[in-house]
């Protein structure tokens, strides 16, 4: 069965169950797509991200808990207090499986508790429990204490001190790195602060229900077909051996690795950060529920603590901040995970602070390469102490307070700190970052390999628009099915598995149409929150300064972007999307995707009704 949801009102301490119509799953698939549909319905335009009225929605996908490869993922959806955009923050692990076994496709958390609280959900029973004894604890300590108070085998989604202190770069943490099974992090867009604003320390969950299938044989056909694809894909062995950290060396040696706050595309003498060295620190692999790839890399810190490490953390807490020692990066990543900080945003913010020190704008922060100073700064950001109080809400807000031209090197898009790929080297990533639905995210469309392999032309916007649109649509669908970025699959197998679980007819054409529908619905959400072409841009540094490249790799030793070329590429992207010059989806496109009700139906907000009404009048006046 699909479509069962639990709504929890923290203010009133009440709960209710509700069901979504099955037809919505064909239109929006699940996960991200259903989250976008619900957020549009629940949230009034212009609501502050830290308002009690902003819902925090935990979602599974249609394949969650079924044993379909990599389907142990989940997504947390809300309005981001960091970017003011739609926010979907994805995580692996085992929490989603337990949520599904507890009987729910999603949990919608509303309101604000009067005191610090955690939720204990066991099958259909919900308890509102006092979290006073746990508030202030780091993630591992909180998880251990919560399991002792509930069940040792329960799964925990919690915040650390950063979320409690409403840092806008805080994360929702799933379980803990020292668990035998893989922990997860819903890190991006500051949803830990949304949870903290609700006085909610944790959601603890345990389920015992058995999942049912509409057509078990069809599901098995899709599942087994996908397992075979994984078995014959040689690169999956690399994923298991190194996780995403296998990218560090290639990215550095081809000029994609951010260094010294994106001043350069490579770091000299950075070999200690490479995956081959990481394996000297590796303790074991960790696996999400139902995943045969087992890409989680658990390494030991200098103190012997377990930490799961990824490429992004190595890039943004390492080379981006001038830190070359892998052990130092692992320690910084472990600290972020314990404090509940998004290691990506925290790393970019630390790098911004280091450059402010270099330029004489801040004094009580570390210099590039100071690993101990970085640890102190991360703690201060989580606890809003000293200069950390200024930096706890990310680079955009910090630069607005610091002034003195610091916005030029505040590396973000729409307020979200940039992922670990240099956009002056990858012009595809430049356009993908700018048009991403939640800010400077690499997961919406990753063009790097296509550029490095020659599928797309380097240092050019030629043919990028169509590639990025197709990638964004496909990933929107995949992140609604809630399968992993790393999963190699044939679409016919995924569609078979979806049909086997839901009983809904679902073709490859339906998959791509759903992806495009979801992307446009989220764009419409961001439009109603005031976003337009002016926000689809990059930091000034990318247009005004050149990035150093490794010598001898390309015919050039420096790379930069031209604003006029970028704007032409953006216009091309809008045209191919079926959007107007301001980046608004046209009425024709919304009609095509069955989204017209969101601009003129009974539930459409007044802003969108007015905006599209004025656009219609303007069109008539030019006839």
C-alpha positions in Angstrom: 0.0 0.0 0.0 1.2 3.5 -0.8 0.1 7.0 0.3 -0.2 6.7 4.1 1.1 9.7 6.0 1.4 10.8 9.6 0.8 14.5 10.5 2.2 15.6 13.9 1.4 19.0 15.4 4.0 19.8 18.1 2.1 22.8 19.3 -1.1 20.9 20.1 0.6 17.6 20.7 -1.8 15.9 18.3 -1.5 13.5 15.5 -3.6 12.4 12.5 -3.2 10.0 9.7 -4.1 10.8 6.1 -3.8 9.2 2.7 -2.7 10.6 -0.7 -4.6 9.4 -3.8 -2.6 6.8 -5.7 -2.8 8.8 -8.9 -0.4 11.4 -7.3 2.3 8.7 -7.3 2.2 8.4 -11.1 2.5 12.2 -11.4 5.1 12.8 -8.7 6.5 9.2 -8.0 7.3 9.8 -4.3 10.1 11.3 -2.2 11.1 14.7 -3.6 8.1 14.9 -6.0 5.5 14.1 -3.3 7.4 16.4 -1.0 7.1 19.3 -3.5 3.4 18.7 -3.9 2.8 18.7 -0.1 5.0 21.7 0.6 3.1 23.7 -2.0 -0.2 22.8 -0.3 0.9 23.2 3.3 3.0 26.4 3.2 1.7 29.9 2.6 3.9 32.1 0.3 6.5 34.2 2.1 6.5 32.2 5.3 9.9 32.4 7.2 11.9 29.2 7.1 12.1 29.2 10.9 8.4 29.8 11.4 6.3 27.2 13.2 4.1 27.2 10.1 7.0 25.8 8.0 6.4 22.0 7.8 9.3 19.6 8.2 8.5 16.5 6.0 10.3 13.2 6.3 9.6 11.1 3.1 10.4 7.6 1.8 10.1 6.5 -1.8 7.9 3.9 -3.4 10.7 1.3 -3.4 11.9 2.0 0.2 12.2 -1.1 2.3 11.6 -3.4 -0.6 15.2 -4.6 -1.1 15.5 -2.8 -4.5 19.2 -1.8 -4.7 20.0 1.6 -3.0 16.4 2.2 -2.0 17.3 2.7 1.6 17.4 6.5 1.1 15.1 9.2 2.3 14.5 12.9 1.9 13.6 15.7 4.3 11.6 18.5 2.6 10.9 22.0 3.9 11.4 25.6 2.9 15.1 26.4 3.5 15.8 29.1 6.1 19.3 29.4 4.4 18.2 30.0 0.8 14.4 30.7 1.1 13.9 28.2 -1.7 12.3 24.7 -1.8 14.6 22.4 0.1 15.0 18.7 -0.3 17.9 17.2 1.7 18.6 13.5 0.9 20.3 10.9 3.1 21.1 7.2 3.1 21.1 4.8 6.0 18.3 2.8 7.6 15.9 5.4 9.1 13.7 5.3 6.0 13.3 1.5 6.1 12.2 1.7 9.8 9.7 4.5 8.8 8.2 2.4 6.1 7.9 -0.6 8.5 6.2 1.7 11.0 3.5 2.1 8.3 4.3 5.5 6.8 5.4 6.9 3.5 5.9 10.3 5.1 5.8 12.2 8.4 4.7 15.8 8.4 5.9 17.8 11.4 4.0 21.1 12.1 4.1 23.7 14.8 6.6 24.2 17.7 6.8 22.4 21.0 6.5 24.5 24.1 9.6 22.7 25.6 12.5 20.7 24.2 11.0 17.5 22.9 11.6 14.3 21.0 9.1 12.0 19.2 9.0 8.2 19.8 7.1 6.5 17.0 6.5 2.8 17.3 4.3 1.4 14.5 1.2 3.5 14.8 1.8 4.9 18.3 3.3 8.3 18.8 4.7 9.7 22.1 5.7 13.3 22.8 8.6 13.0 25.2 10.7 15.5 27.1 14.2 16.1 25.6 15.5 18.3 28.4 18.1 15.8 29.4 19.3 15.3 25.9 19.2 18.9 24.6 22.8 20.1 24.2 24.3 16.7 23.5 26.4 15.9 20.5 24.9 13.6 17.9 26.5 10.3 19.1 25.6 10.9 22.7 22.1 11.9 21.9 21.6 8.8 19.7 22.9 6.5 22.4 20.7 8.0 25.2 17.6 8.0 23.0 18.0 4.3 22.2 18.4 3.5 25.8 15.1 5.4 26.5 13.3 3.7 23.7 14.7 0.6 21.9 18.4 -0.3 21.3 17.5 -1.1 17.7 15.5 2.1 17.0 16.6 4.5 14.3 17.2 8.1 15.2 16.9 11.4 13.2 18.3 14.2 15.4 20.1 17.5 15.5 23.3 18.5 17.2 24.2 21.7 18.9 24.3 23.5 15.6 20.7 22.8 14.9 19.7 23.7 18.5 21.4 27.0 18.1 19.6 27.5 14.7 22.7 27.7 12.6 21.4 27.9 9.0 24.1 25.5 7.9 23.0 22.7 10.3 21.9 19.3 9.3 19.5 16.5 10.3 21.6 13.6 11.3 20.5 9.9 11.0 22.0 7.5 13.6 25.7 7.8 14.2 28.9 6.9 12.4 30.1 4.4 14.9 27.0 2.2 14.2 27.7 -1.1 12.4 25.3 0.0 9.7 25.6 3.2 7.7 24.5 6.5 9.2 23.1 9.3 7.0 23.1 13.0 6.9 20.4 15.3 5.4 23.0 18.0 5.3 22.2 20.6 2.7 20.0 23.8 3.0 19.9 24.1 6.8 17.0 21.9 7.8 18.6 21.1 11.2 17.7 24.7 12.0 14.1 24.1 11.0 14.0 21.1 13.4 15.7 23.2 16.1 13.2 26.0 15.6 10.5 23.6 16.5 12.2 22.6 19.8 12.5 19.1 18.3 15.7 17.3 19.2 14.9 14.0 17.5 12.5 11.6 15.9 13.1 8.1 17.1 11.3 5.3 15.1 10.8 1.6 15.1 8.5 -0.5 13.0 7.5 -4.1 12.6 5.0 -4.2 9.7 5.6 -6.4 6.7 5.6 -4.5 3.3 3.2 -5.8 0.7 3.4 -5.7 -3.1 0.7 -5.3 -5.7 2.6 -7.6 -8.1 5.6 -9.4 -6.4 6.8 -11.1 -9.6 7.0 -7.9 -11.5 8.8 -6.2 -8.7 11.3 -9.1 -8.5 11.9 -8.8 -12.2 12.9 -5.2 -11.8 15.0 -5.8 -8.7 16.9 -8.7 -10.1 17.5 -6.9 -13.4 19.1 -4.0 -11.5 21.2 -6.3 -9.4 22.6 -7.8 -12.6 23.5 -4.3 -13.9 25.4 -3.6 -10.7 27.2 -7.0 -10.9 28.5 -6.3 -14.5 29.4 -2.6 -13.9 33.1 -2.7 -13.1 33.2 0.8 -11.6 31.0 -0.5 -8.7 34.1 -2.2 -7.4 35.8 1.2 -7.3 32.8 2.6 -5.5 33.0 -0.1 -2.9 36.7 0.4 -2.4 36.8 4.2 -2.2 33.2 5.6 -2.2 33.1 9.0 -3.8 36.7 9.8 -2.5 38.0 8.2 -5.7 37.4 11.6 -7.3 39.8 13.6 -5.3 42.9 12.8 -7.4 41.3 13.1 -10.8 39.6 16.3 -9.9 42.8 17.9 -8.6 44.9 16.8 -11.6 42.4 18.1 -14.1 41.7 21.5 -12.3 38.3 20.9 -10.8 39.2 20.8 -7.1 38.4 24.0 -5.2 41.4 25.4 -3.4 41.7 28.4 -1.0 38.1 29.4 -1.2 37.8 28.7 -5.0 40.8 30.9 -5.8 42.3 28.0 -7.7 41.2 24.7 -9.3 44.0 22.5 -7.9 46.2 22.2 -4.8 49.9 21.6 -5.1 51.3 18.7 -3.0 47.8 17.5 -2.2 48.4 13.8 -2.7 47.7 13.0 1.0 44.1 13.8 0.3 43.8 11.1 -2.4 41.7 8.0 -2.0 44.8 5.7 -2.0 46.0 7.4 1.1 42.5 7.4 2.6 42.6 3.6 2.5 45.5 3.6 5.0 43.0 5.1 7.5 40.0 3.0 6.5 38.4 0.8 9.1 35.5 -0.7 7.2 32.7 -0.2 4.7 29.2 0.8 5.8 26.0 0.0 3.9 22.6 1.6 3.5 19.6 -0.7 3.8 19.3 -3.1 0.8 22.4 -1.9 -1.0 24.9 -4.3 -2.6 27.4 -1.5 -3.5 28.5 -0.7 0.1 30.2 2.6 -0.8 30.3 4.1 2.8 33.9 4.6 3.8 34.4 4.6 7.6 37.9 5.9 8.5 39.5 6.5 11.9 40.5 9.9 13.2 43.7 10.5 15.1 41.8 9.7 18.3 40.4 6.5 16.8 36.8 7.8 16.3 34.8 6.5 13.4 33.8 9.0 10.7 32.2 8.4 7.3 34.0 10.5 4.7 33.1 11.6 1.1 34.7 13.5 -1.7 32.7 16.7 -0.9 34.0 16.8 2.7 37.6 16.2 1.6 37.4 18.9 -1.0 35.6 21.6 1.1 37.2 21.0 4.5 40.5 20.1 2.9 41.9 21.7 -0.3 39.3 24.5 -0.3 40.8 25.6 3.0 44.5 24.9 2.2 44.6 21.7 4.3 46.6 18.9 2.8 46.6 16.3 5.5 43.9 13.6 5.3 43.8 13.0 9.1 43.2 16.7 9.7 40.2 16.6 7.2 38.8 13.4 8.8 38.9 15.1 12.2 37.1 18.2 10.9 34.5 16.0 9.2 34.0 14.0 12.5 33.5 17.3 14.4 30.9 18.5 11.9 29.0 15.2 12.2 29.0 15.4 16.0 27.9 19.0 16.1 25.3 18.5 13.3 26.9 20.8 10.8 26.6 20.4 7.0 30.3 19.7 6.3 30.0 21.1 2.8 28.5 24.5 3.8 30.7 24.6 6.9 33.8 24.0 4.8 33.0 26.7 2.3 32.1 29.1 5.2 35.4 28.4 6.9 37.3 29.0 3.6 35.4 32.3 3.2 36.5 33.3 6.8 40.1 32.4 6.0 40.1 34.6 2.9 38.5 37.4 5.0 41.5 37.0 7.4 43.9 37.1 4.4 42.2 40.4 3.2 42.2 42.0 6.7 38.4 41.8 7.1 38.4 39.4 10.1 41.0 38.7 12.7 39.9 36.0 15.1 39.7 33.3 12.5 42.3 30.8 11.1 44.5 31.3 8.0 44.5 28.9 5.1 46.1 25.6 6.1 45.5 26.0 9.8 43.7 22.7 10.7 43.5 23.3 14.4 42.1 26.8 13.9 39.5 25.3 11.5 38.4 22.9 14.3 38.0 25.8 16.7 36.1 27.8 14.1 33.7 24.9 13.4 32.9 24.6 17.2 32.4 28.3 17.4 30.0 28.3 14.4 27.9 25.5 16.0 27.7 27.3 19.4 27.5 30.8 17.9 30.6 31.9 19.8 33.0 34.7 18.9 33.4 35.1 15.1 31.5 31.8 14.8 28.3 33.7 15.6 28.9 35.8 12.5 29.6 32.7 10.3 26.9 30.3 11.7 24.4 31.2 9.0 26.7 30.7 5.9 28.6 32.9 3.6 25.8 35.0 2.1 24.6 36.3 5.4 28.1 36.7 6.7 29.2 38.7 3.7 26.2 41.0 4.0 27.3 41.8 7.6 31.0 42.1 6.8 30.6 44.2 3.7 33.8 45.7 2.1 33.3 43.7 -1.1 33.3 40.3 0.7 30.2 39.3 -1.4 32.5 38.9 -4.4 34.2 35.9 -2.8 31.2 34.6 -0.8 30.9 31.3 -2.8 27.2 30.4 -3.0 24.2 30.4 -5.3 20.9 31.5 -3.9 22.5 31.3 -0.4 23.7 27.6 -0.7 27.4 27.2 -0.5 28.9 25.7 -3.6 29.7 22.0 -4.0 33.3 20.8 -4.7 33.7 21.4 -8.4 35.3 24.6 -9.9 32.7 26.1 -12.3 35.4 28.1 -14.2 36.8 24.7 -15.3 33.4 23.0 -15.7 31.2 25.5 -17.6 28.5 22.8 -17.5 28.6 23.0 -13.7 28.4 26.8 -13.9 25.1 26.6 -15.6 23.9 23.7 -13.5 24.7 25.5 -10.3 23.0 28.6 -11.4 19.8 26.9 -12.4 19.6 24.3 -9.6 16.4 24.4 -7.6 18.1 24.7 -4.2 21.3 26.6 -4.9 24.8 25.5 -5.8 24.2 21.8 -5.8 26.1 19.3 -7.9 23.5 16.5 -7.7 20.9 18.1 -10.0 23.1 17.5 -13.0 26.8 16.5 -12.8 28.5 17.5 -16.1 32.1 17.0 -15.0 32.7 13.5 -16.5 30.9 14.4 -19.7 33.3 17.4 -20.1 36.4 15.4 -19.1 35.6 12.6 -21.5 34.8 14.9 -24.5 31.0 14.2 -24.6 30.7 17.9 -23.8 33.2 20.6 -25.0 35.4 22.0 -22.2 35.4 25.8 -21.6 32.3 26.3 -23.7 28.5 26.6 -23.2 27.8 24.8 -26.5 25.2 22.1 -26.2 25.2 22.4 -22.4 21.5 23.5 -22.0 19.9 20.4 -23.3 22.3 18.1 -21.5 21.6 19.9 -18.2 17.8 20.0 -18.7 17.7 16.3 -19.4 19.9 15.6 -16.4 17.9 17.7 -14.1 14.6 16.1 -15.1 16.0 12.6 -14.8 17.5 13.3 -11.4 14.3 14.8 -10.2 12.6 11.6 -11.1 15.3 9.4 -9.5 15.3 11.4 -6.3 11.6 10.9 -6.1 12.0 7.2 -6.6 14.7 7.7 -3.9 17.4 5.6 -5.5 21.0 6.6 -5.1 23.2 8.8 -7.3 25.6 5.9 -7.6 23.1 3.3 -8.9 23.6 2.1 -12.4 20.3 0.9 -13.7 18.2 0.2 -16.8 15.0 2.3 -16.6 12.8 -0.5 -17.7 13.8 -2.4 -14.5 13.1 0.6 -12.2 9.7 1.0 -13.9 8.9 -2.7 -13.5 9.8 -2.5 -9.8 7.7 0.6 -9.4 4.7 -1.1 -11.0 5.2 -4.2 -8.9 5.0 -2.2 -5.7 2.3 0.3 -6.6 0.1 -1.5 -9.1 0.2 1.6 -11.2 1.1 1.5 -15.0 4.3 3.3 -15.3 6.4 3.6 -18.5 9.8 5.1 -19.2 7.9 8.0 -20.8 6.0 8.5 -17.5 9.3 8.6 -15.6 10.8 11.4 -17.7 7.5 13.4 -17.7 7.2 13.1 -14.0 10.8 14.4 -13.6 10.0 17.4 -15.8 6.8 18.0 -13.9 8.5 17.9 -10.5 11.3 20.3 -11.7 8.7 22.8 -13.0 6.6 22.6 -9.9 9.6 23.4 -7.7 10.5 26.2 -10.0 6.9 27.5 -9.5 7.4 27.3 -5.7 10.6 29.3 -5.9 8.9 31.9 -8.2 6.1 32.4 -5.7 8.9 33.0 -3.1 10.3 35.8 -5.2 13.0 34.0 -7.3 13.6 34.8 -10.9 16.5 35.3 -13.4 18.4 37.6 -11.1 19.0 34.7 -8.8 20.2 32.3 -11.4 23.7 33.5 -11.3 27.2 32.8 -9.8 29.5 34.6 -7.4 31.3 37.6 -8.9 34.6 35.8 -8.4 33.7 33.4 -11.2 33.3 36.2 -13.7 36.0 38.7 -12.5 38.9 36.4 -11.5 40.7 33.6 -13.2 41.2 30.2 -11.6 44.7 28.6 -11.8 44.8 25.2 -13.6 47.4 22.5 -13.5 50.1 23.2 -16.0 50.3 21.1 -19.1 46.7 19.6 -18.8 45.0 22.1 -21.1 46.1 24.6 -23.7 45.4 27.3 -21.1 46.8 27.7 -17.5 43.9 29.8 -16.2 40.1 29.7 -16.6 37.3 32.2 -16.2 33.8 32.9 -17.2 32.4 35.7 -19.3 29.1 37.2 -18.0 27.7 37.9 -21.5 28.4 34.3 -22.6 26.8 33.0 -19.4 23.7 35.1 -19.8 23.3 33.9 -23.4 23.6 30.3 -22.2 21.0 31.0 -19.5 18.6 32.4 -22.1 19.1 29.3 -24.2 18.4 27.1 -21.1 15.1 29.0 -20.4 14.0 28.8 -24.0 14.6 25.0 -24.1 12.8 24.6 -20.8 9.7 26.4 -22.0 10.3 29.3 -19.6 10.2 33.0 -20.4 13.2 35.4 -20.2 12.7 35.9 -16.4 12.8 32.2 -15.8 9.1 31.8 -15.2 7.5 28.6 -16.6 5.1 29.6 -19.4 1.4 28.8 -19.1 1.8 26.5 -22.1 4.5 24.5 -20.3 2.4 24.3 -17.1 -0.6 23.2 -19.1 1.5 20.5 -20.9 2.6 19.2 -17.5 -0.8 19.3 -15.9 0.3 22.0 -13.4 -2.1 24.8 -14.3 -4.1 24.4 -11.1 -1.1 25.8 -9.2 -1.4 29.2 -11.0 -5.2 29.6 -11.4 -7.0 26.8 -9.5 -8.9 27.3 -6.2 -5.7 26.4 -4.3 -3.4 28.7 -6.3 -1.8 31.5 -4.2 -2.8 35.1 -5.0 0.8 36.0 -6.0 0.9 33.4 -8.8 -2.6 34.2 -9.9 -1.6 37.9 -10.2 1.7 37.2 -11.8 0.3 34.9 -14.5 -2.7 37.2 -15.0 -0.5 40.1 -15.7 1.7 38.0 -18.0 -1.5 37.0 -19.9 -2.6 40.7 -20.2 0.9 41.7 -21.4 0.8 39.0 -24.1 -2.6 40.2 -25.3 -1.4 43.8 -25.5 1.4 42.9 -27.9 -0.9 41.1 -30.4 
